[in-house]
Amino acid sequence: MNDPLLKPEEQVLSTLRGDGTRRWLKPRLSRGKFLLARRVVAYFLILLFTLLPFIKIGGKPAILLDIPARRFTILGYTFLPTDTLFLALFMVGLILTIFLITAMFGRVWCGWACPQTVYMEFLFRPIERLFEGTAGRGGEPRADRPPFLKFLKYPVYLLASFYLANTFLAYFVGAETLLKWVTQSPLKHPVPFLIMGFVTVAMMLDFSYFREQVCIIMCPYGRMQSVLLDKASLIVSYDAQRGEPRGKLKKNAGQLPVLGDCIDCGNCVTTCPTGIDIRKGLQMECIGCTQCIDACNAVMAKIGRAPNLIRYSNQLRDQGLGNSLLRPRVVLYPLLLLGIASLFGYLMWNKLSFNGTLLRPRGNPFTLVEGDQVVRNMIQIKLVNRTEQDMAFQFKVMEPADATLSVKEPEVKLSGEQTGIFNLEILAPRRDFRAGRALLKLDVQNDRGESTVLTMDLTGPFN
């Protein structure tokens, strides 16, 4: 009662001590088949992240997100602001894919492919272990290391963060532009330089200070798993029926109670990058990295017992209820994804090489000519050439049937990937207007034979 601190009934966070201070994690490295597989995947993803801005598909970058120009090139195809339907379908498909993968494989993204995990566990922690004298094994730093060596890791962290920030910037400005900027003074491109500096500082703080707390506290994915997972989803699980009651191995223990296979060595806890005890069951902080599986399998091999006391499993299997692969969500999600992919493919297949939009310019909405029997509307047409080749256009009025069209520009032609606005004059008989309106249908055709019909209401007198 004299303690001024209110003690929690249980551990609040794996990175928090009972007195509220930060518990810095130094996970021990556990070698095994899962670590080897994750290392191959991680270094492949790092290489892919580095090379992707330099890869060309059809003469275009594989990925270029040009936000100022509002042009997004993905796998060699350029999406424009008018492609909002494609963006909506892509985002819905991405969300459904996350739902499906999580429902089937749990948090495999977090432990195997998330950039936070990949760079933390396979770039920044190896750097830290090198300077702290624990390379290849992890754990607490060696006490005999000179203090200045431990601080030398921070300049290396900064270089790694600088590399990541520049690579990140290449996705938004292009590899060629980035390479040109690197050789120039920052004063020639101050805004991108400030963005790169901000990203460098943010990554430095992330991987040197926040670290695993990004997964535990900041990332919403762990909190979403309560609704994304079901009892048949794949998780990293401790086999309590086989492992309990746990206890230390003792010689000549014939008269002692029979213990389970878990010898309570604690290796599954000391190797966990988020500091949890997997033996307590499914927890929000578990990222499914499988380090506890490799650690436990190594111990089981030493004491001559079967592996996979900690394993990939699911809650149904752990409860002895079998394993149901066919569930409503794993059937519904693929069907929805198939429908979205089919619609996306159909729209892409039928998409024109140009976009057209009718606009109404400023000024009088209409004027009467030829004895007030003909209504003149001045309109504008905005055309976007989506290709890299020059393109010419022709127009034809389909409705009103008696309307005539004249183009105010000498020619309607656009260079590759160019946008242009052209002025048109529409003359329509007064008798075609009802309540001050007449529907205009304008056929727009390019020199490739592609055409589309644009519509707009022409304005005119009410009588």
C-alpha positions as CSV (number, residue, x, y, z in Angstrom):
1,M,0.0,0.0,0.0
2,N,3.0,2.3,0.5
3,D,4.1,1.8,-3.1
4,P,3.1,5.0,-5.1
5,L,2.9,3.0,-8.3
6,L,-0.2,1.0,-9.1
7,K,1.0,-2.5,-10.1
8,P,-0.7,-4.0,-13.2
9,E,-2.3,-7.4,-12.7
10,E,-0.4,-8.7,-15.8
11,Q,2.2,-7.5,-18.3
12,V,0.7,-4.6,-20.2
13,L,3.2,-4.5,-23.1
14,S,6.2,-6.8,-23.9
15,T,8.4,-3.6,-24.2
16,L,7.2,-2.1,-20.9
17,R,8.5,-2.9,-17.4
18,G,6.3,-2.9,-14.3
19,D,7.5,0.6,-13.3
20,G,6.6,2.0,-16.8
21,T,10.1,2.2,-18.2
22,R,11.1,1.0,-21.6
23,R,12.3,-2.6,-21.9
24,W,14.8,-2.7,-24.7
25,L,14.7,-6.0,-26.6
26,K,17.9,-7.7,-27.7
27,P,16.5,-10.9,-29.2
28,R,18.8,-13.9,-29.5
29,L,19.2,-15.3,-33.0
30,S,17.8,-18.8,-33.5
31,R,19.1,-20.6,-36.6
32,G,16.9,-23.1,-38.4
33,K,15.0,-23.8,-41.6
34,F,12.5,-20.9,-41.0
35,L,15.2,-18.3,-40.4
36,L,17.0,-19.5,-43.6
37,A,13.8,-19.2,-45.6
38,R,12.9,-15.8,-44.2
39,R,16.5,-14.6,-44.9
40,V,16.2,-15.6,-48.6
41,V,12.8,-13.9,-48.9
42,A,14.0,-10.8,-47.1
43,Y,17.1,-10.2,-49.2
44,F,15.1,-10.9,-52.4
45,L,12.6,-8.2,-51.3
46,I,15.4,-5.8,-50.5
47,L,17.0,-6.4,-53.9
48,L,13.6,-6.0,-55.6
49,F,12.8,-2.8,-53.7
50,T,16.2,-1.4,-54.9
51,L,16.0,-2.4,-58.5
52,L,12.3,-1.8,-59.2
53,P,12.6,1.9,-60.0
54,F,15.4,1.1,-62.6
55,I,13.4,-1.7,-64.4
56,K,11.8,-0.7,-67.6
57,I,8.6,-2.3,-69.1
58,G,7.7,-1.2,-72.5
59,G,10.1,1.7,-72.2
60,K,8.4,2.9,-69.0
61,P,9.4,2.5,-65.4
62,A,8.0,-0.6,-63.7
63,I,6.7,1.7,-61.0
64,L,6.6,5.5,-61.0
65,L,4.1,7.5,-58.8
66,D,4.4,11.0,-60.2
67,I,2.1,12.8,-57.8
68,P,2.6,16.4,-59.1
69,A,1.7,15.3,-62.6
70,R,-0.9,12.9,-61.3
71,R,0.4,10.1,-63.4
72,F,0.9,6.6,-61.9
73,T,2.9,4.1,-64.0
74,I,2.5,0.5,-62.7
75,L,4.0,-2.4,-64.6
76,G,4.5,-0.2,-67.6
77,Y,0.9,1.1,-67.8
78,T,0.2,4.7,-67.0
79,F,-2.9,5.5,-65.0
80,L,-4.3,9.1,-65.2
81,P,-6.6,11.0,-62.8
82,T,-9.6,10.0,-65.0
83,D,-8.9,6.3,-64.1
84,T,-10.6,6.6,-60.7
85,L,-12.6,3.4,-61.3
86,F,-9.4,1.4,-61.8
87,L,-8.0,2.8,-58.6
88,A,-11.2,2.0,-56.7
89,L,-11.1,-1.6,-58.1
90,F,-7.5,-2.0,-57.2
91,M,-8.0,-0.8,-53.6
92,V,-11.0,-3.0,-53.1
93,G,-9.0,-5.9,-54.5
94,L,-6.1,-5.2,-52.3
95,I,-8.2,-5.1,-49.2
96,L,-9.9,-8.3,-50.1
97,T,-6.5,-9.9,-50.8
98,I,-5.4,-8.9,-47.3
99,F,-8.5,-10.4,-45.8
100,L,-8.0,-13.7,-47.7
101,I,-4.3,-14.0,-46.9
102,T,-4.9,-13.3,-43.2
103,A,-7.9,-15.7,-43.0
104,M,-5.8,-18.5,-44.5
105,F,-2.2,-17.8,-43.4
106,G,-2.5,-15.5,-40.5
107,R,0.1,-12.8,-40.1
108,V,2.5,-14.3,-42.6
109,W,2.8,-10.8,-44.1
110,C,4.1,-9.3,-40.8
111,G,6.8,-12.0,-40.2
112,W,7.9,-12.6,-43.8
113,A,7.4,-9.6,-46.1
114,C,6.5,-6.4,-44.1
115,P,9.2,-3.7,-44.7
116,Q,9.4,-3.0,-41.0
117,T,10.3,-6.6,-40.2
118,V,12.5,-7.1,-43.3
119,Y,14.7,-4.1,-42.7
120,M,14.7,-4.4,-38.9
121,E,15.6,-8.1,-38.7
122,F,17.8,-8.4,-41.7
123,L,19.5,-5.1,-42.0
124,F,19.5,-3.0,-38.8
125,R,19.7,-5.8,-36.2
126,P,22.7,-7.4,-38.0
127,I,24.4,-4.0,-38.0
128,E,23.7,-3.7,-34.3
129,R,25.0,-7.2,-33.5
130,L,28.2,-6.5,-35.4
131,F,29.0,-3.5,-33.3
132,E,27.9,-5.0,-30.0
133,G,29.9,-8.2,-30.5
134,T,26.9,-10.5,-30.9
135,A,27.1,-11.1,-34.6
136,G,25.4,-14.4,-35.6
137,R,23.9,-15.0,-32.2
138,G,22.2,-11.9,-30.9
139,G,21.2,-11.4,-27.3
140,E,22.6,-8.8,-24.8
141,P,25.7,-7.0,-26.0
142,R,29.1,-8.1,-24.8
143,A,30.2,-6.4,-21.6
144,D,33.8,-6.2,-22.7
145,R,33.1,-4.1,-25.8
146,P,34.4,-0.5,-25.7
147,P,31.5,1.9,-25.3
148,F,32.4,3.9,-28.4
149,L,32.0,0.8,-30.6
150,K,28.3,0.5,-29.6
151,F,27.7,4.1,-30.7
152,L,29.5,3.6,-34.0
153,K,26.4,1.7,-35.2
154,Y,24.4,5.0,-35.4
155,P,26.4,6.5,-38.3
156,V,25.9,3.2,-40.2
157,Y,22.2,3.4,-39.3
158,L,22.2,6.8,-40.8
159,L,23.8,5.6,-44.1
160,A,21.3,2.8,-44.3
161,S,18.4,5.2,-43.7
162,F,19.8,7.5,-46.3
163,Y,20.0,4.7,-48.9
164,L,16.4,3.7,-48.1
165,A,15.1,7.3,-48.3
166,N,16.7,7.8,-51.7
167,T,15.4,4.5,-53.0
168,F,11.9,5.5,-51.7
169,L,12.2,8.9,-53.5
170,A,13.0,7.1,-56.8
171,Y,9.5,5.6,-56.8
172,F,8.1,9.2,-57.0
173,V,10.6,11.0,-59.3
174,G,12.1,8.2,-61.4
175,A,15.5,6.7,-61.2
176,E,17.0,8.9,-63.9
177,T,15.9,12.1,-62.2
178,L,17.2,10.8,-58.8
179,L,20.6,10.0,-60.3
180,K,20.8,13.5,-61.8
181,W,19.8,15.1,-58.5
182,V,22.4,13.2,-56.6
183,T,25.2,14.8,-58.7
184,Q,23.7,18.3,-58.3
185,S,23.5,20.9,-55.5
186,P,20.5,20.4,-53.2
187,L,19.7,24.1,-53.9
188,K,18.6,23.1,-57.4
189,H,15.9,20.9,-56.0
190,P,15.2,21.9,-52.4
191,V,11.7,20.4,-52.0
192,P,12.7,16.8,-53.0
193,F,15.9,17.2,-50.9
194,L,13.8,18.2,-47.8
195,I,11.5,15.2,-48.4
196,M,14.5,12.9,-48.7
197,G,15.9,14.4,-45.5
198,F,12.6,14.0,-43.6
199,V,12.3,10.3,-44.7
200,T,15.9,9.7,-43.7
201,V,15.3,11.1,-40.2
202,A,12.0,9.2,-39.9
203,M,13.6,5.9,-40.8
204,M,16.5,6.6,-38.5
205,L,14.1,7.2,-35.6
206,D,12.1,4.1,-36.6
207,F,14.9,1.6,-36.7
208,S,17.1,3.0,-34.0
209,Y,14.5,4.0,-31.4
210,F,10.9,2.9,-32.0
211,R,11.9,-0.5,-33.5
212,E,9.5,-3.3,-32.5
213,Q,7.1,-0.8,-30.9
214,V,6.0,0.1,-34.5
215,C,4.5,-3.4,-34.7
216,I,3.2,-3.5,-31.1
217,I,1.8,0.0,-30.7
218,M,1.6,1.9,-34.0
219,C,0.6,-0.7,-36.7
220,P,-3.2,-1.4,-36.7
221,Y,-2.8,-4.8,-38.4
222,G,-2.3,-6.6,-35.0
223,R,-5.5,-5.1,-33.7
224,M,-7.4,-6.1,-36.8
225,Q,-6.4,-9.7,-36.5
226,S,-9.3,-10.3,-34.1
227,V,-11.7,-9.8,-36.9
228,L,-9.6,-11.0,-39.8
229,L,-8.6,-14.4,-38.2
230,D,-10.8,-17.3,-37.5
231,K,-10.1,-20.6,-35.6
232,A,-8.9,-22.2,-38.8
233,S,-6.4,-19.5,-39.7
234,L,-2.7,-20.4,-39.7
235,I,-0.9,-19.2,-36.6
236,V,2.3,-19.9,-34.7
237,S,1.2,-22.0,-31.8
238,Y,2.5,-23.8,-28.7
239,D,1.2,-27.4,-28.3
240,A,0.1,-27.2,-24.7
241,Q,-1.2,-30.8,-24.6
242,R,2.2,-32.1,-25.4
243,G,4.3,-29.5,-23.6
244,E,2.5,-29.2,-20.2
245,P,3.2,-29.5,-17.4
246,R,6.5,-27.9,-18.1
247,G,9.6,-28.3,-16.0
248,K,13.4,-28.5,-15.9
249,L,15.2,-31.7,-16.9
250,K,16.6,-33.6,-13.9
251,K,18.7,-36.7,-13.5
252,N,17.3,-39.7,-11.7
253,A,13.8,-38.1,-11.7
254,G,12.1,-41.5,-11.6
255,Q,9.9,-40.7,-8.6
256,L,9.0,-37.2,-9.8
257,P,5.7,-36.4,-11.7
258,V,5.9,-37.0,-15.4
259,L,6.5,-33.7,-17.2
260,G,5.6,-32.5,-20.7
261,D,8.1,-31.9,-23.4
262,C,8.6,-28.2,-22.6
263,I,11.7,-28.0,-20.3
264,D,11.0,-24.3,-19.6
265,C,14.3,-23.1,-21.1
266,G,12.9,-19.8,-22.1
267,N,14.6,-19.8,-25.5
268,C,11.2,-19.1,-27.3
269,V,11.0,-15.9,-25.2
270,T,14.5,-14.6,-25.5
271,T,14.5,-15.1,-29.3
272,C,11.2,-13.3,-29.9
273,P,11.7,-10.0,-31.7
274,T,8.6,-8.6,-29.9
275,G,9.4,-10.1,-26.5
276,I,6.3,-12.2,-26.0
277,D,5.9,-15.7,-24.6
278,I,4.2,-17.8,-27.3
279,R,3.2,-20.4,-24.6
280,K,0.6,-18.0,-23.4
281,G,-1.4,-18.5,-26.6
282,L,-2.3,-16.3,-29.5
283,Q,-1.3,-12.7,-28.8
284,M,-1.7,-9.4,-30.7
285,E,2.1,-8.8,-30.5
286,C,3.0,-12.0,-32.4
287,I,4.1,-11.2,-35.9
288,G,4.5,-14.9,-37.0
289,C,8.2,-14.7,-37.6
290,T,8.8,-18.3,-36.5
291,Q,11.9,-17.6,-34.5
292,C,10.4,-19.4,-31.5
293,I,9.8,-22.5,-33.8
294,D,13.5,-22.6,-34.8
295,A,14.6,-22.1,-31.1
296,C,12.3,-24.8,-29.8
297,N,13.2,-27.3,-32.5
298,A,16.9,-26.9,-31.7
299,V,16.2,-27.6,-28.0
300,M,14.0,-30.7,-28.9
301,A,16.9,-32.0,-31.1
302,K,19.4,-31.7,-28.2
303,I,17.2,-33.6,-25.7
304,G,16.1,-36.2,-28.2
305,R,12.4,-35.3,-28.4
306,A,10.2,-34.8,-31.4
307,P,10.3,-31.4,-33.1
308,N,7.4,-28.9,-33.6
309,L,6.4,-28.4,-30.0
310,I,5.9,-24.9,-31.3
311,R,4.6,-25.1,-34.8
312,Y,2.5,-23.6,-37.5
313,S,-1.0,-24.6,-36.5
314,N,-4.5,-23.2,-35.9
315,Q,-6.9,-23.0,-33.0
316,L,-9.1,-25.9,-34.2
317,R,-6.2,-28.2,-34.5
318,D,-4.9,-27.2,-31.1
319,Q,-8.3,-28.0,-29.6
320,G,-8.4,-31.4,-31.3
321,L,-11.3,-30.4,-33.5
322,G,-9.7,-31.2,-36.8
323,N,-8.9,-28.7,-39.6
324,S,-11.5,-27.1,-41.8
325,L,-10.0,-25.7,-45.0
326,L,-13.3,-24.8,-46.6
327,R,-15.0,-22.0,-44.7
328,P,-17.4,-19.3,-46.0
329,R,-14.8,-16.5,-46.0
330,V,-12.1,-18.5,-48.0
331,V,-14.7,-19.2,-50.6
332,L,-16.4,-15.8,-50.7
333,Y,-13.1,-13.8,-50.9
334,P,-11.7,-15.6,-53.9
335,L,-15.1,-15.3,-55.7
336,L,-15.2,-11.5,-55.1
337,L,-11.5,-11.2,-56.2
338,L,-12.3,-13.1,-59.3
339,G,-15.2,-10.8,-60.1
340,I,-13.0,-7.7,-59.5
341,A,-10.2,-9.0,-61.6
342,S,-12.5,-9.9,-64.4
343,L,-14.1,-6.4,-64.4
344,F,-10.6,-4.8,-64.2
345,G,-9.4,-6.9,-67.1
346,Y,-12.5,-6.2,-69.2
347,L,-12.2,-2.4,-68.6
348,M,-8.5,-2.5,-69.4
349,W,-9.1,-4.5,-72.6
350,N,-11.7,-2.0,-73.8
351,K,-10.0,1.2,-72.7
352,L,-9.3,3.7,-75.4
353,S,-6.0,5.3,-76.1
354,F,-7.4,8.7,-75.4
355,N,-9.8,10.5,-72.9
356,G,-12.3,13.2,-73.8
357,T,-14.3,15.6,-71.7
358,L,-16.8,18.3,-72.7
359,L,-16.5,21.6,-70.8
360,R,-18.5,24.8,-70.7
361,P,-16.3,27.9,-71.0
362,R,-16.9,31.2,-69.2
363,G,-19.2,33.8,-70.8
364,N,-22.7,33.8,-72.2
365,P,-24.2,30.3,-72.1
366,F,-25.6,30.8,-75.6
367,T,-26.4,33.4,-78.2
368,L,-29.2,33.7,-80.9
369,V,-28.2,34.2,-84.5
370,E,-29.8,34.1,-87.9
371,G,-32.9,36.0,-86.9
372,D,-33.1,34.4,-83.5
373,Q,-33.9,31.0,-85.1
374,V,-30.5,29.4,-84.5
375,V,-28.8,28.9,-81.1
376,R,-25.1,29.1,-80.8
377,N,-23.2,27.4,-78.0
378,M,-19.4,27.7,-77.4
379,I,-18.0,24.6,-75.8
380,Q,-14.6,23.2,-75.1
381,I,-13.4,19.6,-75.4
382,K,-10.5,18.4,-73.3
383,L,-8.5,15.6,-74.9
384,V,-5.8,13.4,-73.4
385,N,-3.4,11.4,-75.5
386,R,-2.5,8.3,-73.4
387,T,0.0,7.0,-75.9
388,E,3.6,8.1,-76.7
389,Q,2.7,8.7,-80.4
390,D,1.1,11.7,-82.1
391,M,-2.7,11.5,-82.5
392,A,-5.2,13.5,-84.6
393,F,-8.9,13.8,-83.9
394,Q,-12.1,14.4,-85.8
395,F,-15.6,15.3,-84.5
396,K,-19.1,14.7,-85.6
397,V,-22.4,15.8,-84.1
398,M,-24.9,13.0,-83.8
399,E,-27.6,14.9,-81.9
400,P,-29.3,17.3,-82.5
401,A,-29.7,15.9,-86.0
402,D,-29.7,19.4,-87.7
403,A,-26.8,20.8,-85.6
404,T,-23.6,21.9,-87.3
405,L,-20.1,22.0,-85.8
406,S,-17.1,24.2,-86.4
407,V,-13.7,23.9,-84.8
408,K,-11.9,27.1,-83.9
409,E,-8.4,25.6,-84.0
410,P,-6.6,25.0,-87.3
411,E,-6.1,21.3,-86.4
412,V,-6.9,19.0,-83.5
413,K,-3.7,17.1,-82.9
414,L,-1.9,16.0,-79.8
415,S,1.7,14.9,-79.2
416,G,2.4,11.8,-77.2
417,E,1.1,11.9,-73.6
418,Q,-0.1,15.4,-74.1
419,T,-3.3,17.1,-72.9
420,G,-5.1,19.8,-74.9
421,I,-8.3,21.9,-74.8
422,F,-10.0,22.9,-78.0
423,N,-12.8,25.3,-78.7
424,L,-15.9,24.2,-80.6
425,E,-18.9,26.1,-81.9
426,I,-22.3,24.3,-82.1
427,L,-25.2,25.8,-84.1
428,A,-28.5,24.1,-83.5
429,P,-32.1,25.1,-84.6
430,R,-34.1,26.8,-81.9
431,R,-36.9,24.3,-82.4
432,D,-34.7,21.5,-81.0
433,F,-34.6,23.1,-77.5
434,R,-37.1,22.0,-74.8
435,A,-37.2,24.0,-71.5
436,G,-33.9,25.7,-72.5
437,R,-32.1,22.4,-73.0
438,A,-31.0,20.2,-75.9
439,L,-28.9,17.0,-75.6
440,L,-25.6,17.1,-77.5
441,K,-24.1,13.8,-78.6
442,L,-20.6,14.3,-80.0
443,D,-18.7,11.5,-81.7
444,V,-14.9,11.8,-81.2
445,Q,-12.7,9.7,-83.4
446,N,-8.9,9.4,-83.6
447,D,-6.7,8.5,-86.5
448,R,-6.5,4.9,-85.2
449,G,-10.2,4.3,-85.7
450,E,-11.1,4.4,-82.0
451,S,-14.1,6.5,-81.1
452,T,-16.3,7.5,-78.2
453,V,-19.5,9.5,-77.8
454,L,-19.5,12.4,-75.4
455,T,-22.7,14.1,-74.2
456,M,-23.6,17.5,-72.8
457,D,-26.7,19.6,-72.4
458,L,-26.7,22.6,-74.8
459,T,-28.4,25.7,-73.4
460,G,-30.9,27.8,-75.2
461,P,-34.1,29.9,-74.9
462,F,-37.2,28.5,-73.0
463,N,-39.5,29.4,-75.9
